[in-house]
Amino acid sequence: EVQLVESGGGLVQAGGSLRLSCKASGFTLDDYGIAWFRQVPGEAREGVSSIVWPDGTKYYADSVKGRFTISSDSAKNTVYLQMNSLKPEDTAVYYCAQESGGPYAINIRVGSRTSSYSHWGQGTQVTVSS
């Protein structure tokens, strides 16, 4: 069974940093792209960053370029999102998802790339205070 579990969210002051983790099980990370998304209540889900195989190309939303970094650890089957210089507008629930199709997949743009994503995690709350 494919599962994605996010962790690492929390409350941080503006200018601070957090590192989110997305632990995958039921599949090998190197076989599928993984993306991070965020959502504020009442707003659409926004693509934040993705990593695409086989070459590990990384994509970022303009709003996070230069501040966020996506990385992966194959041995731990985990994808990370290092978030630096956090701003209050980064406050949201952050989700990771597997790049794949299926009846419940959602097409979302991440940076300059649009793809379909399914198998979402439960999300982790990030709150940035001013």
DSSP file (Angstrom, degrees, kcal/mol; ACC not computed):
  #  RESIDUE AA STRUCTURE BP1 BP2  ACC     N-H-->O    O-->H-N    N-H-->O    O-->H-N    TCO  KAPPA ALPHA  PHI   PSI    X-CA   Y-CA   Z-CA
    1    1 A E              0   0    0      0, 0.0     2,-0.4     0, 0.0    26,-0.1   0.000 360.0 360.0 360.0 130.2    0.0    0.0    0.0
    2    2 A V        +     0   0    0     24,-0.2     2,-0.4    22,-0.1    24,-0.2  -0.596 360.0 171.0 -75.5 128.7    1.3    3.4   -1.0
    3    3 A Q  E     -A   25   0A   0     22,-2.4    22,-2.1    -2,-0.4     2,-0.4  -0.999  19.6-168.4-140.3 143.5    1.6    5.8    2.0
    4    4 A L  E     -A   24   0A   0     -2,-0.4     2,-0.5   116,-0.3   118,-0.4  -0.999   7.8-169.8-129.7 129.4    3.2    9.2    2.4
    5    5 A V  E     -A   23   0A   0     18,-2.1    18,-2.7    -2,-0.4     2,-0.2  -0.968   6.5-157.0-126.2 118.1    3.6   10.7    5.9
    6    6 A E  E     +A   22   0A   0     -2,-0.5     2,-0.3    16,-0.2    16,-0.2  -0.625  20.0 160.2 -91.0 150.9    4.6   14.3    6.4
    7    7 A S  E     +A   21   0A   0     14,-1.9    14,-2.7    -2,-0.2   117,-0.1  -0.965  37.1  72.1-156.0 168.5    6.2   15.6    9.6
    8    8 A G        +     0   0    0     -2,-0.3    11,-0.3     1,-0.3    14,-0.0   0.368  60.0 133.5 104.7  -4.2    8.3   18.6   10.7
    9    9 A G        +     0   0    0     12,-0.1     2,-0.3     9,-0.1    -1,-0.3  -0.164  21.9 124.0 -70.9 173.1    5.7   21.4   10.7
   10   10 A G  E     -d  126   0B   0    115,-0.8   117,-2.8   114,-0.1     2,-0.5  -0.987  59.1 -52.7 165.6-167.4    5.3   23.8   13.6
   11   11 A L  E     +d  127   0B   0     -2,-0.3     2,-0.3   115,-0.2   117,-0.2  -0.883  53.9 164.8-104.2 129.8    5.2   27.4   14.7
   12   12 A V  E     -d  128   0B   0    115,-2.6   117,-2.5    -2,-0.5     2,-0.1  -0.982  35.3-111.0-142.9 151.4    8.2   29.6   13.8
   13   13 A Q  E >   -d  129   0B   0     -2,-0.3     3,-2.2   115,-0.2    73,-0.2  -0.476  51.5 -81.9 -79.2 155.1    8.9   33.3   13.8
   14   14 A A  T 3  S+     0   0    0    115,-2.4    73,-0.2     1,-0.3    -1,-0.1  -0.292 120.4  30.5 -54.8 136.9    9.3   35.1   10.5
   15   15 A G  T 3  S+     0   0    0     71,-3.0    70,-0.6     1,-0.3    -1,-0.3   0.256  99.4 115.0  93.2 -11.3   12.8   34.7    9.2
   16   16 A G    <   -     0   0    0     -3,-2.2    70,-2.3    70,-0.2     2,-0.3  -0.083  57.7-122.7 -83.2-174.7   13.1   31.3   10.8
   17   17 A S        +     0   0    0     67,-0.2     2,-0.3    68,-0.2    67,-0.2  -0.931  20.6 179.9-133.1 152.8   13.6   27.8    9.3
   18   18 A L  E     - B   0  83A   0     65,-2.1    65,-3.3    -2,-0.3     2,-0.5  -0.978  16.9-146.0-143.6 153.4   11.8   24.5    9.3
   19   19 A R  E     - B   0  82A   0    -11,-0.3     2,-0.3    -2,-0.3    63,-0.2  -0.972  15.5-158.6-123.2 118.0   12.6   21.2    7.6
   20   20 A L  E     - B   0  81A   0     61,-2.5    61,-2.2    -2,-0.5     2,-0.4  -0.677   5.1-153.5 -91.1 147.1    9.6   19.1    6.5
   21   21 A S  E     -AB   7  80A   0    -14,-2.7   -14,-1.9    -2,-0.3     2,-0.5  -0.943   9.4-164.5-121.1 144.5    9.9   15.3    5.9
   22   22 A C  E     -AB   6  79A   0     57,-2.3    57,-2.2    -2,-0.4     2,-0.6  -0.905  12.5-161.8-128.0 101.0    7.8   13.1    3.6
   23   23 A K  E     -AB   5  78A   0    -18,-2.7   -18,-2.1    -2,-0.5     2,-0.3  -0.744   9.3-158.2 -88.8 122.8    8.4    9.5    4.5
   24   24 A A  E     +A    4   0A   0     53,-2.7     2,-0.3    -2,-0.6   -20,-0.2  -0.769  14.5 173.7-102.7 144.8    7.3    7.1    1.7
   25   25 A S  E     +A    3   0A   0    -22,-2.1   -22,-2.4    -2,-0.3     3,-0.1  -0.981  58.7  39.9-143.2 155.5    6.3    3.5    2.0
   26   26 A G  S    S+     0   0    0     -2,-0.3     2,-0.3   -24,-0.2   -24,-0.2   0.402 113.6  43.7  87.5  -3.5    4.9    1.0   -0.5
   27   27 A F  S    S-     0   0    0    -24,-0.1     2,-0.5   -26,-0.1    -1,-0.1  -0.976  87.3-100.3-161.2 165.5    7.1    2.2   -3.4
   28   28 A T    >   -     0   0    0     -2,-0.3     3,-1.9     1,-0.1     4,-0.5  -0.817  24.3-140.6 -96.5 128.6   10.6    3.3   -4.1
   29   29 A L  G >  S+     0   0    0     -2,-0.5     3,-1.7     1,-0.3    -1,-0.1   0.855  98.4  62.8 -55.8 -38.9   11.1    7.0   -4.3
   30   30 A D  G 3  S+     0   0    0      1,-0.3    -1,-0.3    44,-0.1    26,-0.1   0.647  99.1  57.2 -66.0 -12.6   13.5    6.9   -7.2
   31   31 A D  G <  S+     0   0    0     -3,-1.9     2,-0.4     1,-0.1    -1,-0.3   0.606 110.3  41.0 -91.4 -12.8   10.7    5.4   -9.4
   32   32 A Y  S <  S-     0   0    0     -3,-1.7     2,-0.1    -4,-0.5    -1,-0.1  -0.986  79.1-117.9-138.2 143.5    8.3    8.3   -8.8
   33   33 A G        -     0   0    0     66,-0.4    66,-3.2    -2,-0.4     2,-0.4  -0.466  29.4-154.3 -70.6 153.4    8.4   12.1   -8.7
   34   34 A I  E     -FE  51  98B   0     17,-1.8    17,-2.5    64,-0.2     2,-0.3  -0.988  10.1-170.3-130.3 140.4    7.4   13.6   -5.4
   35   35 A A  E     -FE  50  97B   0     62,-2.1    62,-1.9    -2,-0.4     2,-0.4  -0.943  16.6-137.7-130.6 153.6    6.0   17.1   -4.9
   36   36 A W  E     +FE  49  96B   0     13,-3.6    12,-2.9    -2,-0.3    13,-1.5  -0.905  25.7 177.8-106.4 138.8    5.2   19.4   -2.0
   37   37 A F  E     -FE  47  95B   0     58,-3.2    58,-2.5    -2,-0.4     2,-0.3  -0.865  11.7-155.5-130.8 165.2    2.1   21.4   -1.9
   38   38 A R  E     -FE  46  94B   0      8,-2.1     8,-3.2    -2,-0.3     2,-0.4  -0.989   5.6-167.8-142.5 154.8    0.4   23.8    0.5
   39   39 A Q  E     - E   0  93B   0     54,-2.0    54,-2.4    -2,-0.3     6,-0.1  -0.990  10.3-158.1-147.9 134.1   -3.1   24.9    1.2
   40   40 A V    >   -     0   0    0      4,-0.4     3,-2.5    -2,-0.4    52,-0.1  -0.889  47.5 -89.1-103.8 139.1   -4.7   27.6    3.2
   41   41 A P  T 3  S+     0   0    0      0, 0.0     3,-0.1     0, 0.0    -1,-0.1  -0.209 114.6  16.0 -51.0 131.0   -8.4   27.1    4.1
   42   42 A G  T 3  S+     0   0    0      1,-0.3     2,-0.3    -3,-0.0    -3,-0.0   0.401 111.8  94.3  86.5  -3.1  -10.6   28.5    1.4
   43   43 A E  S <  S-     0   0    0     -3,-2.5    -1,-0.3     1,-0.1     2,-0.1  -0.793  80.7 -94.3-119.9 164.5   -7.9   28.6   -1.2
   44   44 A A        -     0   0    0     -2,-0.3    -4,-0.4     1,-0.1     2,-0.2  -0.366  47.8 -95.1 -73.1 153.2   -6.7   26.3   -3.9
   45   45 A R        -     0   0    0     -6,-0.1     2,-0.4    -2,-0.1    -6,-0.2  -0.510  43.5-148.3 -68.4 134.4   -3.8   23.9   -3.3
   46   46 A E  E     -F   38   0B   0     -8,-3.2    -8,-2.1    -2,-0.2     2,-0.4  -0.901  10.3-126.0-112.8 131.7   -0.6   25.4   -4.4
   47   47 A G  E     +F   37   0B   0     62,-0.6    64,-0.4    -2,-0.4   -10,-0.2  -0.612  30.7 173.2 -73.1 129.3    2.4   23.6   -5.8
   48   48 A V  E     -     0   0B   0    -12,-2.9    13,-2.6     1,-0.4     2,-0.3   0.842  57.0 -23.1-104.1 -51.7    5.5   24.5   -3.9
   49   49 A S  E     -FG  36  60B   0    -13,-1.5   -13,-3.6    11,-0.2    -1,-0.4  -0.987  53.6-168.9-161.6 152.5    8.3   22.2   -5.1
   50   50 A S  E     -FG  35  59B   0      9,-1.9     9,-2.4    -2,-0.3     2,-0.4  -0.982  13.2-149.0-145.4 158.2    8.9   18.9   -6.8
   51   51 A I  E     -FG  34  58B   0    -17,-2.5   -17,-1.8    -2,-0.3     2,-0.4  -0.999  19.8-162.7-129.2 129.5   11.7   16.5   -7.6
   52   52 A V  E  >> - G   0  57B   0      5,-2.7     5,-1.3    -2,-0.4     4,-0.9  -0.922  17.6-107.0-122.4 134.4   11.4   14.4  -10.8
   53   53 A W  T  45S+     0   0    0     -2,-0.4   -20,-0.1     3,-0.2   -22,-0.0  -0.681  81.6  34.0-101.3 157.3   13.3   11.3  -11.8
   54   54 A P  T  45S+     0   0    0      0, 0.0    -1,-0.2     0, 0.0   -22,-0.0  -0.982 132.6  27.1 -90.6  -5.1   15.4    9.8  -13.4
   55   55 A D  T  45S-     0   0    0     -3,-0.1    -2,-0.2     2,-0.0    -3,-0.0   0.489  99.4-121.0-100.5   1.3   17.6   12.9  -13.3
   56   56 A G  T  <5 +     0   0    0     -4,-0.9    -3,-0.2     1,-0.2     2,-0.1   0.792  42.4 179.7  71.4  26.0   16.4   14.5  -10.1
   57   57 A T  E   < -G   52   0B   0     -5,-1.3    -5,-2.7    -6,-0.1     2,-0.4  -0.379  15.0-146.1 -62.8 138.7   15.3   17.8  -11.7
   58   58 A K  E     -G   51   0B   0     -7,-0.2     2,-0.4    -2,-0.1    -7,-0.2  -0.875  12.8-166.3-113.7 142.1   13.9   20.1   -9.2
   59   59 A Y  E     -G   50   0B   0     -9,-2.4    -9,-1.9    -2,-0.4     2,-0.4  -0.946   5.1-172.0-125.8 146.2   11.0   22.6   -9.6
   60   60 A Y  E     -G   49   0B   0     -2,-0.4   -11,-0.2   -11,-0.2     2,-0.1  -0.993  27.4-115.2-138.5 144.5   10.0   25.5   -7.4
   61   61 A A    >>  -     0   0    0    -13,-2.6     3,-1.7    -2,-0.4     4,-1.1  -0.490  34.9-117.5 -68.0 148.5    7.2   28.0   -7.3
   62   62 A D  T 34 S+     0   0    0      1,-0.3     3,-0.4     2,-0.2    -1,-0.1   0.841 112.4  64.0 -57.3 -33.2    8.3   31.5   -7.8
   63   63 A S  T 34 S+     0   0    0      1,-0.2    -1,-0.3     3,-0.0   -15,-0.1   0.662 112.4  32.5 -68.2 -16.2    7.2   32.4   -4.3
   64   64 A V  T X> S+     0   0    0     -3,-1.7     3,-2.3   -16,-0.2     4,-2.3   0.464  82.8 128.7-120.2  -4.8    9.7   30.1   -2.7
   65   65 A K  T 3< S+     0   0    0     -4,-1.1     4,-0.1    -3,-0.4    -3,-0.0  -0.273  80.7  15.4 -56.7 134.3   12.7   30.2   -5.0
   66   66 A G  T 34 S+     0   0    0      2,-0.4    -1,-0.3     1,-0.1     3,-0.1   0.268 126.1  59.5  86.0 -12.5   15.9   30.9   -3.2
   67   67 A R  T <4 S+     0   0    0     -3,-2.3    17,-2.1     1,-0.2     2,-0.3   0.707  97.6  52.7-115.3 -34.8   14.3   30.1    0.2
   68   68 A F  E  <  -C   83   0A   0     -4,-2.3    -2,-0.4    15,-0.2     2,-0.4  -0.802  59.8-167.9-108.1 147.5   13.1   26.5   -0.1
   69   69 A T  E     -C   82   0A   0     13,-2.3    13,-2.9    -2,-0.3     2,-0.4  -0.990   7.4-153.8-136.2 127.3   15.1   23.5   -1.1
   70   70 A I  E     +C   81   0A   0     -2,-0.4     2,-0.3    11,-0.2    11,-0.2  -0.791  24.3 161.1 -97.4 142.3   13.8   20.0   -2.0
   71   71 A S  E     -C   80   0A   0      9,-1.8     9,-3.0    -2,-0.4     2,-0.3  -0.952  22.1-144.2-150.8 168.1   16.0   17.0   -1.5
   72   72 A S  E     -C   79   0A   0     -2,-0.3     2,-0.5     7,-0.3     7,-0.2  -0.979   7.2-155.0-140.2 153.1   15.7   13.2   -1.2
   73   73 A D  E >>> -C   78   0A   0      5,-2.8     5,-1.8    -2,-0.3     4,-0.8  -0.931   7.4-168.9-126.6 103.2   17.4   10.4    0.7
   74   74 A S  G >45S+     0   0    0     -2,-0.5     3,-0.5     1,-0.2   -45,-0.2   0.863  86.3  58.3 -62.9 -36.6   16.9    7.1   -1.1
   75   75 A A  G 345S+     0   0    0      1,-0.3    -1,-0.2     2,-0.1    -2,-0.0   0.843 116.4  34.6 -63.2 -32.6   18.2    5.1    1.8
   76   76 A K  G <45S-     0   0    0     -3,-0.5    -1,-0.3     2,-0.2    -2,-0.2   0.437 102.5-131.6 -99.1  -1.8   15.5    6.5    4.0
   77   77 A N  T <<5 +     0   0    0     -4,-0.8   -53,-2.7    -3,-0.5     2,-0.4   0.907  64.7 132.1  50.6  45.3   12.9    6.7    1.2
   78   78 A T  E   < -BC  23  73A   0     -5,-1.8    -5,-2.8   -55,-0.2     2,-0.4  -0.975  48.5-154.2-133.6 139.2   12.2   10.2    2.4
   79   79 A V  E     -BC  22  72A   0    -57,-2.2   -57,-2.3    -2,-0.4     2,-0.3  -0.921  18.4-157.2-110.6 139.9   11.9   13.6    0.6
   80   80 A Y  E     -BC  21  71A   0     -9,-3.0    -9,-1.8    -2,-0.4     2,-0.4  -0.805  14.2-157.6-116.0 155.6   12.7   16.8    2.5
   81   81 A L  E     -BC  20  70A   0    -61,-2.2   -61,-2.5    -2,-0.3     2,-0.6  -0.898  12.0-160.5-130.9 104.3   11.7   20.4    2.1
   82   82 A Q  E     -BC  19  69A   0    -13,-2.9   -13,-2.3    -2,-0.4     2,-0.6  -0.754  10.0-165.7 -84.5 122.0   14.1   22.8    3.8
   83   83 A M  E     +BC  18  68A   0    -65,-3.3   -65,-2.1    -2,-0.6     2,-0.3  -0.938  11.3 173.6-117.3 114.3   12.4   26.1    4.3
   84   84 A N        +     0   0    0    -17,-2.1   -67,-0.2    -2,-0.6   -68,-0.2  -0.726  59.4  23.8-114.1 164.8   14.5   29.1    5.2
   85   85 A S  S    S-     0   0    0    -70,-0.6    -1,-0.2    -2,-0.3   -68,-0.2   0.898  85.0-159.9  48.9  48.6   13.6   32.8    5.6
   86   86 A L        -     0   0    0    -70,-2.3   -71,-3.0    -3,-0.2   -70,-0.2  -0.243   7.8-158.0 -64.9 146.4   10.0   31.9    6.3
   87   87 A K    >   -     0   0    0    -73,-0.2     3,-2.3   -72,-0.1     4,-0.3  -0.852  31.3-110.6-120.9 155.9    7.4   34.5    5.9
   88   88 A P  G >  S+     0   0    0      0, 0.0     3,-1.8     0, 0.0    40,-0.4   0.843 117.3  63.3 -54.8 -32.4    3.9   34.8    7.4
   89   89 A E  G 3  S+     0   0    0      1,-0.3    -3,-0.0    -3,-0.0     0, 0.0   0.561  88.7  69.5 -72.7  -5.2    2.4   34.1    3.9
   90   90 A D  G <  S+     0   0    0     -3,-2.3    -1,-0.3    38,-0.0     2,-0.2   0.528  71.1 120.3 -83.3  -6.3    4.1   30.7    4.0
   91   91 A T    <   +     0   0    0     -3,-1.8     2,-0.3    -4,-0.3    36,-0.2  -0.413  40.6 105.0 -61.7 125.5    1.6   29.7    6.7
   92   92 A A  E    S- H   0 126B   0     34,-1.9    34,-2.8    -2,-0.2     2,-0.5  -0.963  76.7 -78.6-179.2 171.8   -0.4   26.7    5.4
   93   93 A V  E     -EH  39 125B   0    -54,-2.4   -54,-2.0    -2,-0.3     2,-0.5  -0.869  48.7-146.8 -89.2 128.6   -0.9   23.0    5.7
   94   94 A Y  E     -EH  38 124B   0     30,-2.9    30,-2.0    -2,-0.5     2,-0.3  -0.843  18.5-177.6-104.2 132.3    1.9   21.3    3.7
   95   95 A Y  E     -E   37   0B   0    -58,-2.5   -58,-3.2    -2,-0.5     2,-0.3  -0.897  15.2-150.3-123.4 152.0    1.3   18.1    1.9
   96   96 A C  E     -E   36   0B   0     -2,-0.3    25,-2.0   -60,-0.2     2,-0.3  -0.907  19.2-177.2-116.0 156.4    3.5   15.8   -0.2
   97   97 A A  E     -EI  35 120B   0    -62,-1.9   -62,-2.1    -2,-0.3     2,-0.4  -0.988  27.0-111.7-150.4 154.3    2.2   13.6   -3.0
   98   98 A Q  E     -EI  34 118B   0     20,-2.0    20,-2.7    21,-0.5     2,-1.0  -0.705  31.8-119.7 -88.3 136.4    3.4   11.0   -5.5
   99   99 A E  E     + I   0 117B   0    -66,-3.2   -66,-0.4    -2,-0.4     2,-0.3  -0.668  68.7 113.1 -76.2 106.2    3.5   11.9   -9.1
  100  100 A S        -     0   0    0     -2,-1.0     2,-0.0    16,-0.9   -68,-0.0  -0.973  56.6-118.6-165.3 168.3    1.1    9.3  -10.6
  101  101 A G        +     0   0    0     -2,-0.3     3,-0.2     4,-0.1     5,-0.1   0.020  43.4 121.1 -98.7-152.9   -2.2    8.9  -12.3
  102  102 A G  S >  S-     0   0    0      1,-0.1     3,-1.5     3,-0.1    15,-0.1  -0.427  76.7 -63.2 114.2 169.5   -5.4    7.1  -11.4
  103  103 A P  T 3  S+     0   0    0      0, 0.0    -1,-0.1     0, 0.0    -2,-0.0   0.708 132.2  43.5 -66.1 -20.2   -9.0    8.1  -10.8
  104  104 A Y  T 3  S+     0   0    0     -3,-0.2    -2,-0.1     2,-0.1     2,-0.1   0.282  84.6 125.2-108.5  10.2   -8.2   10.4   -7.9
  105  105 A A    <   -     0   0    0     -3,-1.5     2,-0.4    13,-0.1    13,-0.2  -0.379  47.1-149.7 -71.2 149.2   -5.2   12.1   -9.3
  106  106 A I  E     -J  117   0B   0     11,-2.6    11,-2.4    -5,-0.1     2,-0.6  -0.970  10.4-132.5-120.9 133.9   -5.1   15.9   -9.4
  107  107 A N  E     +J  116   0B   0     -2,-0.4     2,-0.4     9,-0.2     9,-0.2  -0.767  37.2 166.6 -86.3 121.9   -3.3   17.9  -12.1
  108  108 A I  E     -J  115   0B   0      7,-2.5     7,-1.9    -2,-0.6     2,-0.4  -0.991  32.9-125.5-138.1 144.5   -1.3   20.7  -10.4
  109  109 A R  E     -J  114   0B   0     -2,-0.4   -62,-0.6     5,-0.2     2,-0.5  -0.741  19.8-173.4 -89.6 134.0    1.4   23.0  -11.6
  110  110 A V  E >   -J  113   0B   0      3,-3.8     3,-1.8    -2,-0.4     2,-0.3  -0.949  65.5 -49.4-125.3 110.3    4.7   23.1   -9.7
  111  111 A G  T 3  S-     0   0    0     -2,-0.5   -50,-0.1   -64,-0.4   -49,-0.1  -0.509 124.6 -18.0  62.8-123.9    6.9   25.8  -11.1
  112  112 A S  T 3  S+     0   0    0     -2,-0.3     2,-0.4   -52,-0.1    -1,-0.3   0.280 124.9  81.8 -95.5   9.8    7.1   25.5  -14.8
  113  113 A R  E <   - J   0 110B   0     -3,-1.8    -3,-3.8     2,-0.0     2,-0.4  -0.958  56.1-163.5-126.7 132.7    5.8   21.9  -14.8
  114  114 A T  E     + J   0 109B   0     -2,-0.4     2,-0.3    -5,-0.3    -5,-0.2  -0.939  25.5 147.8-111.9 133.4    2.2   20.5  -14.6
  115  115 A S  E     - J   0 108B   0     -7,-1.9    -7,-2.5    -2,-0.4     2,-0.4  -0.919  45.4 -92.9-151.8 176.3    1.7   16.9  -13.8
  116  116 A S  E     - J   0 107B   0     -2,-0.3   -16,-0.9    -9,-0.2     2,-0.4  -0.796  36.2-168.3-103.0 142.6   -0.8   14.6  -12.0
  117  117 A Y  E     +IJ  99 106B   0    -11,-2.4   -11,-2.6    -2,-0.4     2,-0.3  -0.972  12.4 160.7-132.6 141.3   -0.4   13.7   -8.4
  118  118 A S  E     +I   98   0B   0    -20,-2.7   -20,-2.0    -2,-0.4   -13,-0.1  -0.832  47.6  61.3-143.5-177.0   -2.1   11.1   -6.2
  119  119 A H  E     -     0   0B   0     -2,-0.3   -21,-0.5   -22,-0.2    -1,-0.2   0.982  69.7-166.1  55.4  65.1   -1.5    9.3   -2.9
  120  120 A W  E     -I   97   0B   0    -23,-0.2  -116,-0.3    -3,-0.1   -23,-0.2  -0.474  13.7-126.2 -80.5 149.1   -1.5   12.4   -0.7
  121  121 A G        -     0   0    0    -25,-2.0  -116,-0.2    -2,-0.2    -1,-0.1  -0.189  31.2-101.3 -79.8-176.2   -0.2   12.5    2.8
  122  122 A Q        -     0   0    0   -118,-0.4  -117,-0.1     1,-0.1   -27,-0.1   0.624  62.8-121.3 -86.1 -13.2   -2.3   13.8    5.8
  123  123 A G        -     0   0    0    -27,-0.1     2,-0.4     1,-0.1   -28,-0.2   0.076  12.8-121.8  93.6 156.1   -0.4   17.2    5.8
  124  124 A T  E     - H   0  94B   0    -30,-2.0   -30,-2.9  -117,-0.1     2,-0.3  -0.997  25.3-121.3-137.6 133.5    1.6   19.0    8.4
  125  125 A Q  E     - H   0  93B   0     -2,-0.4  -115,-0.8   -32,-0.2     2,-0.5  -0.561  22.8-170.3 -80.7 130.6    0.8   22.5    9.6
  126  126 A V  E     -dH  10  92B   0    -34,-2.8   -34,-1.9    -2,-0.3     2,-0.5  -0.988   5.1-176.7-118.2 123.5    3.3   25.3    9.2
  127  127 A T  E     -d   11   0B   0   -117,-2.8  -115,-2.6    -2,-0.5     2,-0.6  -0.982   6.3-167.7-124.4 123.5    2.6   28.6   11.0
  128  128 A V  E     -d   12   0B   0     -2,-0.5     2,-0.3   -40,-0.4  -115,-0.2  -0.942  10.9-153.5-113.4 117.7    4.9   31.6   10.6
  129  129 A S  E      d   13   0B   0   -117,-2.5  -115,-2.4    -2,-0.6    -2,-0.0  -0.631 360.0 360.0 -91.7 148.4    4.3   34.4   13.1
  130  130 A S              0   0    0     -2,-0.3    -1,-0.1  -117,-0.2  -117,-0.1   0.457 360.0 360.0 -88.7 360.0    5.2   38.0   12.2
